[in-house]
């Protein structure tokens, strides 16, 4: 606690300082994050649920954050052609121009504020900070999983299997999963029907079956969830941009060609 709280307080203070430094552009730091993530996204648009996940907010929290940006015409709403239920947040040309100005200002100030040694540490620090954030969110994920699947046999089997695993076994499982995801990322240059890709997908499927009885129909549904749930999509896409989409297509091929 003696080291954790000062760390969290420093994060909050940094956020407050960044917000003051950006106030000349009419933005706070949350606004900057919104338009930055939209600018980085394909077609400069994101589903609101995906944006909420990137910001660490609930869907309603992201909606409240977007309202003033929409009034200023920095962001606009749009319907998703791929999913009738989804609503998109789209960066406007005015938002792009505002982002360029804000980033130019921020970059100059950060260049003076961050020393060479500190700059070298930023990638590893960012990785660790993301890890801490995911650990803080884990209870929420578990609670949601229990609500959504708590009555299913698959959930009960998975819970029983996890309880029996030692800490060392859990760590080893994480390492092997990480290695498999890296191999999947490296295979993205190959067609989904390629033998190497399908071998990795089979290994991925067997990894899930280790925890519970997963039918091919259930596995196909999981593949779809990897692209529709922003948490899963971000998890796979951190290995390589587009991996979630690639894996889903490879899973659908695997399921179709392994039906009895």
C-alpha positions in Angstrom: 0.0 0.0 0.0 2.9 2.4 0.8 4.2 2.2 -2.7 0.9 1.5 -4.6 -1.0 4.6 -3.5 1.7 7.1 -4.3 1.9 5.5 -7.8 -1.8 5.9 -8.3 -1.7 9.5 -7.0 1.1 10.2 -9.5 -1.0 8.9 -12.3 -3.9 11.1 -11.3 -1.7 14.1 -11.0 -0.2 13.5 -14.4 -3.7 13.3 -15.9 -4.6 16.7 -14.2 -1.4 18.4 -15.5 -2.0 17.1 -19.0 -5.6 18.4 -18.9 -4.4 21.9 -18.0 -1.8 21.8 -20.7 -4.4 21.0 -23.3 -7.0 23.4 -22.1 -6.0 25.9 -24.7 -7.4 23.7 -27.4 -10.7 23.2 -25.5 -9.8 19.6 -24.7 -9.3 17.6 -21.5 -7.1 14.5 -21.6 -10.2 12.2 -22.0 -11.2 14.2 -25.0 -7.7 13.8 -26.5 -7.9 10.0 -25.9 -11.2 9.8 -27.7 -10.1 11.7 -30.8 -6.7 10.0 -30.8 -8.2 6.5 -30.8 -10.7 7.4 -33.5 -8.0 8.8 -35.6 -5.9 5.6 -35.3 -8.9 3.4 -36.1 -9.8 2.1 -39.6 -12.0 4.7 -41.4 -11.5 6.9 -38.3 -14.5 5.2 -36.6 -15.1 2.8 -33.7 -18.1 1.1 -32.2 -19.0 2.9 -29.0 -18.5 -0.3 -27.0 -14.9 -0.6 -28.5 -14.1 3.0 -27.7 -15.5 2.5 -24.1 -13.1 -0.4 -23.6 -10.1 1.5 -24.8 -11.0 4.3 -22.4 -11.6 2.0 -19.5 -15.2 3.2 -19.2 -18.7 1.7 -19.4 -20.7 2.1 -22.6 -22.9 4.8 -20.9 -19.8 6.6 -19.6 -18.3 6.7 -23.1 -21.7 8.1 -24.4 -21.6 10.9 -21.9 -18.0 11.7 -22.8 -19.0 11.9 -26.5 -21.9 14.2 -26.1 -20.0 17.5 -25.9 -17.7 16.4 -28.7 -20.7 15.7 -30.9 -22.2 19.2 -30.1 -18.9 20.7 -31.2 -18.9 18.6 -34.3 -15.6 17.1 -33.5 -17.2 13.6 -33.5 -20.4 12.5 -35.2 -22.7 9.5 -34.8 -23.2 6.8 -37.5 -24.9 3.4 -37.8 -22.8 0.4 -38.4 -23.3 -1.4 -41.8 -21.9 -4.6 -40.3 -24.0 -4.7 -37.1 -27.5 -3.1 -37.0 -27.3 -3.0 -33.2 -24.0 -1.1 -33.0 -23.6 2.6 -33.1 -20.4 4.2 -34.3 -18.4 7.2 -33.2 -16.7 8.9 -36.2 -14.0 11.5 -36.2 -14.9 14.6 -38.3 -12.4 16.6 -40.4 -12.7 19.3 -37.7 -11.7 16.7 -35.1 -8.7 15.6 -37.2 -7.5 19.2 -37.4 -8.0 19.8 -33.7 -6.0 16.6 -32.9 -3.1 17.7 -35.1 -2.9 21.0 -33.2 -3.2 19.4 -29.8 -0.6 16.8 -30.5 1.8 19.3 -31.8 1.5 21.3 -28.6 1.7 18.3 -26.4 4.7 16.8 -28.2 6.7 20.0 -27.7 6.0 20.1 -24.0 6.6 16.4 -23.5 9.9 16.6 -25.4 11.2 19.1 -22.8 9.6 17.2 -19.9 10.8 13.6 -20.6 14.5 13.0 -20.4 16.3 10.5 -22.7 16.6 7.8 -20.1 12.9 8.1 -19.1 11.9 8.0 -22.7 13.6 4.6 -23.2 11.7 3.2 -20.3 8.3 4.2 -21.6 7.5 1.1 -23.7 8.2 -1.3 -20.8 6.4 1.0 -18.4 3.3 1.2 -20.7 3.3 -2.6 -20.9 3.4 -3.0 -17.1 0.7 -0.3 -16.6 -1.6 -2.1 -19.1 -1.0 -5.3 -17.1 -1.9 -3.6 -13.8 -5.1 -2.2 -15.5 -6.1 -5.7 -16.8 -5.5 -7.2 -13.3 -7.8 -4.5 -11.8 -10.5 -5.3 -14.4 -10.2 -9.0 -13.9 -12.9 -9.2 -11.1 -15.3 -7.4 -13.4 -14.6 -9.9 -16.2 -15.2 -12.8 -13.8 -18.4 -11.3 -12.5 -19.7 -10.8 -16.0 -18.7 -14.3 -17.0 -20.6 -15.7 -14.0 -23.7 -13.7 -14.9 -23.6 -14.7 -18.6 -22.5 -18.3 -18.3 -22.7 -19.3 -14.7 -25.5 -21.8 -15.3 -23.8 -23.5 -18.1 -21.9 -26.8 -17.8 -18.9 -25.3 -19.7 -18.5 -22.5 -17.0 -18.8 -25.0 -14.2 -16.2 -27.4 -15.8 -13.8 -24.5 -16.4 -14.1 -23.3 -12.8 -13.5 -26.8 -11.4 -10.5 -27.3 -13.7 -9.0 -23.9 -12.8 -9.3 -24.6 -9.0 -7.3 -27.8 -9.3 -4.4 -26.1 -11.1 -1.3 -24.9 -9.1 0.1 -21.4 -9.5 3.0 -22.9 -11.5 0.6 -24.7 -13.8 -1.4 -21.5 -14.4 1.8 -19.6 -15.2 2.9 -22.3 -17.6 -0.5 -22.3 -19.3 -0.2 -18.5 -19.8 3.3 -18.9 -21.3 2.1 -21.6 -23.7 -1.0 -19.5 -24.7 1.2 -16.5 -25.3 3.6 -18.6 -27.5 0.6 -20.0 -29.5 -0.8 -16.5 -30.1 2.6 -15.3 -31.3 2.8 -18.2 -33.7 -0.8 -17.4 -35.0 0.3 -13.8 -35.5 3.3 -15.0 -37.6 1.1 -17.2 -39.7 -1.2 -14.3 -40.9 0.6 -14.1 -44.2 -0.7 -17.5 -45.1 -4.3 -18.4 -46.2 -6.6 -19.6 -43.4 -6.9 -23.0 -45.0 -3.1 -23.5 -45.0 -2.0 -26.6 -43.1 0.2 -24.6 -40.7 -2.6 -22.2 -39.8 -5.1 -25.0 -39.3 -2.6 -26.9 -37.1 -2.3 -23.9 -34.9 -6.1 -23.5 -34.8 -6.4 -27.1 -33.8 -4.0 -26.5 -31.0 -6.0 -23.4 -30.0 -9.2 -25.5 -29.9 -7.6 -28.2 -27.9 -6.5 -25.6 -25.4 -10.1 -24.6 -24.8 -11.2 -28.2 -24.6 -8.7 -28.7 -21.8 -11.0 -26.6 -19.6 -14.4 -27.7 -20.8 -16.3 -29.7 -23.4 -16.4 -27.4 -26.3 -18.4 -28.4 -29.4 -17.5 -27.2 -32.8 -20.7 -25.0 -32.8 -19.6 -23.5 -29.5 -16.1 -22.9 -30.9 -17.5 -21.2 -33.9 -19.5 -18.9 -31.6 -16.3 -18.2 -29.6 -14.6 -17.2 -32.9 -17.3 -14.7 -33.6 -17.0 -13.3 -30.0 -13.3 -12.6 -30.6 -14.3 -9.9 -33.1 -17.5 -8.7 -31.5 -16.3 -8.3 -28.0 -13.7 -5.5 -27.8 -11.9 -7.1 -24.9 -11.2 -10.3 -26.9 -10.5 -8.3 -30.0 -7.9 -6.1 -28.2 -6.4 -9.1 -26.5 -5.6 -10.8 -29.9 -4.9 -7.7 -31.8 -2.1 -6.7 -29.4 -0.1 -9.6 -30.9 -0.7 -8.3 -34.4 -3.3 -5.9 -35.9 -6.1 -7.9 -37.4 -5.3 -11.2 -35.6 -8.8 -11.4 -34.1 -10.4 -11.2 -37.5 -7.9 -13.7 -39.0 -8.3 -16.2 -36.1 -12.1 -16.0 -36.4 -12.0 -16.8 -40.1 -9.6 -19.6 -39.5 -11.8 -21.0 -36.7 -14.9 -20.9 -39.0 -13.0 -22.8 -41.7 -11.8 -25.3 -39.0 -15.3 -25.9 -37.7 -16.8 -26.3 -41.2 -14.2 -28.8 -42.3 -14.2 -30.9 -39.1 -17.9 -31.4 -38.9 -18.8 -35.0 -38.5 
